[in-house]
Amino acid sequence: MLNVLSRRSYSRRAFGGLLGLILIGNGWVVPCGFSSSVDMPDKHELRVITYNLFLGRFWPQDAPLAAKAREQGQFAERLALELSLYDPDIITFSEAPDEAIVAEVARRLGMNHVWFSTPTDFPGALLTRFEIVDAQDVPLPDGERPSDLFTRHWGKATVRLPDDSRLIVHSAHLYPRASEADVRMREVRAMHESIVEDIEAGRSVLLTGDLNHRPGAPEQEYLFEGGWIDTFAEAGVGTGMTARPDEPSRRIDYILAIGPIAGRVVEARALHEGAFRAHPADPESFALSDHLPVFAVFDLTR
């Protein structure tokens, strides 16, 4: 039976005030604040999803059935069921709902999870079948979150893959206003510069989430110049648009990659289907969020 612990951040909480190590269930011992590793058979592919969850409110919020589902507390169940259809190994969330809901989604999927804090009302999270080796909020070298940057969330987690290699996953929700793109560019520069050590060491790194810029924007060009690849541009099918779920017309959510993993992407698309999609001609229709998830598959044998 899988035992799942949650973790907010090094600075904010040490899991209910406990210190040291915790003995769980059938004798597993894990660091306080982290979930136990998940035994996985050898895998030949890695399946990744990133999804802005609109704080778990469903979309549109005023759809009668959406209101009923919200009142009945159905979000975690509905989200977990829909995500499970894609057999994901790693999931990141922007605009995550309450941590208890994220923990319930992780439990239903048999995953470990880590929570990324926010100075406003837009937290993030990472869920994975694999062991979370470590995690950190706003992983700048000095450890301080600038007052005007990363006002949504930015978190980093190191995940141990089944072959014992490490994959570094960044989850981010960047500044949204088009009129203040300079703020977002400063965020992007700071993120890339914080990852340079991992890049120079030849590690595999993913940058996922609601990056709030469109293809071809200066922020993206800066990342491309630094060696990042857009998985959808490399292996995408469909339009890739992620907002909104009824008639998507903007692509602002991404799974970017650098290092060895960047050469292993074999599939990428926005999931405009199932419960992720709202049908504009149906007044009773509603979706899980006001965004669509992005899905990418990596061939680990390459």
Buried (B, 14 or more C-beta within 10 A) or exposed (E): EBBBBBBBBEEEBBBEEEEEEBEBEEEEEBBBBBBBBBEEEEBEBBBBBBBBBBBBBBBBEEBEEBBEBBEEEBBBBBBBBBBEEBEBBBBBBBBBBBBEBBBBBBBBBBBBBBBBBBEEEBBBBBBBBBBBBBBBBBBBEEEEBEEEBBBBBBBBBBBBBBEEEBBBBBBBBBBBEEEEBEBBBBBBBBBBEBBEEBBEEEBBBBBBBBBBBEBEBEBBEBBBEBEBBBBBBBBBEEEBBBBBBBEBEBBBBBBBBBBBBBEBBEBBBBBBEEBBBBEEEEEEBBBBBBBBBBBBBBEBEE
